[in-house]
Amino acid sequence: MAARDSSSEFDKDWDWYSALIDDRKESPEWAVIREARESHWREFVQLPSDGRVLDAGCGNGDYTRLALQHGCPVWAFDLSPEMVSSTRRRLSAVGLTAEELQEANVLDIPYPDGMFDVVICFAVIDHVPDECRTQAVRELVRVLKPGGALYINTPNRYAYGWRAGHWLMRRLGRFPEGKIRWMTPKELQTLCVAADCRVGRSLGLELLPPFSGIYTSDLQRLTVLPERLIGVLDSWYLWLEKRLRRMDLLKPICFHYFLEATRNDNPGE
């Protein structure tokens, strides 16, 4: 399937969204969210020192950068030309280069079977239409080596507080158009098992929003608090976030549910 032919299936104008957030990714007001997500990466994702990594749906390159900083050779793609360009600019700004960075579709990944030791697919599967999601996960697993690790996530259907916040943001015009498909942890696990994987560790992300303001989808913080108080509240928030996201009872109500799945050593058996 050609990369751009099916772009309408993914429900959002990703080029527009990329341009909206690109120059705000490194903003000071986004620092608390950035630290929450990067600390989550450091805790959860395990990369081999010299293993090949694929970032499937790289967006603006946040996780591509983290994988490259680990020292791994990284291949990356996204459906959006603007996001590919953004990733290239952001990597260049810190002296990093991916092995390959291109436009491609998660439904038809342009790499051979068993090429990668690790595949990362974050904030992607929830934008794939229901009838295509099984195909997408099978593609992610196809390019993994037997025994390789898939790291994948989905917005959590049980995160009713976050869902209410998204509903309100849409009504206020503060959220980009497009459908988010909220899934349960069990549904994500079932998809991975059906694609010939063993499910392993899991971790939540963002049980609660930061206490220091309202963070909108265009990476702006709305607050009336003084900067000194913001700093204290952000420190408390990070302390709680790093502990609560590990608790089994709380993972299903975090905004995102992350899963590690390992491709079976003997596919098909």
N, C-alpha and C positions, 0 to 999 in steps of 0.2 A: 504494500500500500504506500503510495507516495506521501511524503511528509506533509505537504500543504493541502492535498486533496481532501483530507478528513478533518481539517482544523475546526470546522464548524461543530463537529461532534463534541468538542471539549468545552463548549459553553461560555467561553470568555475571550475577549479580544486581548490576547496575551501581549502583543506588541504594545498596545496602549498601557496596559498595567505595568509592564516593565519600565516604560519611560516615566510613569508616574512615580515609581519608588526608587529608581536607580540612583539619583543623586541624594537620597535620604538614608541609604543603607548604613552609612558611617556616621550619621548625625549623633551628637551627644544625647539628645532626648531619647534615642532608641537604644542607648547603651545597656539598660537593664534587661530589655528583651534579648538583645544580642548576647549578653553574658549568660542568661538563662538557657538559651539554645546551644551556645558553644560548650557550656559545662555539661549539658545533656549529651552532646556529641562525645565529649571526652569520657564520660562515664559509660556510654552504651556501645559505641561503635568500636569494634576491634579489627584493626587492619594489619595484615602481614607486612613485614618491613619492605619486602620487594615484590609483593603480589600486585597483579593487575586489577585496577578498580574501574568500574563503570559508574558514572553518575547519570542515571537515566531520568531526564527531565530536570536539567541542572538549574533552571530558572536564572537568577542573577548571579549564580556561581558561589554562593555561600559555602556549600558543602564540597564543591570542587576544590576550593581554596584550602579547606581544612584537610582534605585528603592529600593534596599536594604538599602541604606543610608537614605532614606525617612522613613524607619521603617516598610515597608510592607513585608509580606511573599511573596516570589517570586519563581515561577517555571520557568525554562528556557530550551530551546532545540535548537539544530541546526543540520543541515544535515551533517556537517563536524565533524568527530571525533577530528581533530586537533583543531578546534575552540571550541569545548566543553572542551577539555583539557586546552586550553588557558584561557577560562573563569574561569575554576576551579582554575588555578594557580593565576590568577590576583585577584580573590576574596579572596583567602587564604592569599595573600600578604598583604591585608588590613583588615584581620580579619573578613571577611564576608562569609556567607554560604547560598546558595540557598536551598529552601525546596527540590527541585529535579532539577537535571541538567543531561540531557540525549541527545542521538542522536535520532532525529525524523524528520519527513517530514511535512511541512506545508499543504500538500495535504491530510494528514491522521493524524491529531493531536491526540495523545494517551491519551486524557482526556475526561471525560464524559460531557454531555450537561450541560451548565449553571454553570460551576465550578468557573469561575473567575469574579471578579468585573471589572477588567481592562485587556485588551489585548494590548500589544505593538508589532507592526510588522514594523520595520524600515529597509530599504535597503534590502528588501526581494522580494516584489511583482514584481519589475522590472526584476527579474531573473527567474520568473515563466513563462513558455511558454504561449503564447496567449490562447491556447485552454484549459489551466488548471487554468487560473487566477480566473475565476468565482468560481470554486471549492475551490480554496485556500481561498478566502474571505469568502465564506460560512462556511468553517471550522473554521476560526477565530471567526466568529459571533456565530457559534454553541456552542462553549465552554464559551461564555459570558452569564452571568445572564441577564434576561430581565432588561433593564435600565442600563446595564453596558456599559462602554466606550471602543471603539476601537480607538487606535492611529496608523495611517498608513501613509506611504509616498510613493512618487514616484519621480524619476527624471523628470524634467519638459520639455515637448516637445518644449515649446516656449523659452527655454533658449538657444538660438542659439549661443551665445558666448561660453557657456560651451560645447556645442556639438562640436563646431569647435576646442576647446582646446583638447577635448578627441580624436577627429580625428587626430590631430597633434601628440599627445602623442603616439597614436598607431603606427603612421608612424615612430616615433623615437624610438620605442621599449620600452617606459616608462610606458606602461599601460598593465595590465594582459589581457590575452586572455579571450574571453567571450562576450556575447551580453548584452547590456543594452537596455531595452525596454522603451523608453521615452514616457510618457503618458501626457495627458492634465489634468488639474484639473477637468474638466467636466467628463472625462472618469473614474477617480478615484471616484468621487461622485456617478456616475451611478452604479459602481460596489457595492458600499456600500448600496445604496438604494435597489438594486436588492437582496441583502442579508438580507433585512428586517431591515435596519437601517435608522435613521434620521441623516442627516449630520448637523454638527454644526460648531464650530470655525475652522479656518484655519490659517496657518502661513507659510511664506517662510523661506528658509535657504540658505545663501550664494548667495546673489544677485551678488556680485563681489568677485573675488579672492583677497587674501591679497595683499597689495601694496609692501610688503617687499621682494618678490621673487616669484619664480615659485615652487608650491608644487606639487610633483608628486604622483602617486597612491601608491608608496611604502613608503610614509610618509617622504620623504626627501624634504628639501627646497634647491633650487638652487638660489644662490644670490651672488653678489659681493659687497654688501653694508656693511658698518661698523656697528657693533652691536648697537652703540648708535642711529644711524639713523633707524635701524630696529625697535627698541623699540618705537620710535615716530610714525613711519608708522603703526605699529601694533595697537597702541592706537587709532589712527584716524580710522583705519579700523573697530575696534570693536565698536566704537561710532556710525559709520554710519550703520554697519550691524544691530545693535540692533534696529535701528529706521526704516530703509528702508524695512526690511523684514515684517513689519506690514502693509504696505500700500497696499490696494486692487489692485491698478493698477500695482504694482511691483511684487506681489506674483507669477503671472503666468510666470515671466521670471527669478525668482530665480532658482538656481540649483535644489533644492528640494521643493516640495509642500507637506505640512503636513496637514492632515485632522483629525478632531475628529468626530467620528460617534457613535451614541448611539443606542443600540439594542432596538427595540420596546418593550414596556411593555407587549403587547399581540401579540407574534410572529404569523405571518401568517394572521393577520387581516389588 
